[in-house]
C-alpha cells in the first residue's frame, strides 16, 4: 500500500480537538467526499479511499448533507427509458 505523509504543526490537532490518527481519518473522509461529489470517483472507490464500508460512506454523505446520487435528471430519465 502506498503511503502519503503530511507535516502539520502540533497546534492543529489541539485546535481541532483531534488526535493525529483522528485527523488523518477525517482528511481521508473529506477527500473522498469531495472527489465523489465532483464525480471524480464512484461511491465504492470513495468508500475505499475513506477506509469505510460503502454503507458507512453513504451514512457519512447523509450526515454531511451530500447527495448520494450524482446522476443528473437527464441521466436518470435516459436510464428509465432504456428499461
Secondary structure by P-SEA (a helix, b strand, c coil): cbbbbbbbcaaaaaaacccaaaaaaaaaaaaaaaaaaaccccaaaaaaaacccaaaaaaaaaaaccccccccaaaaaaaaaac
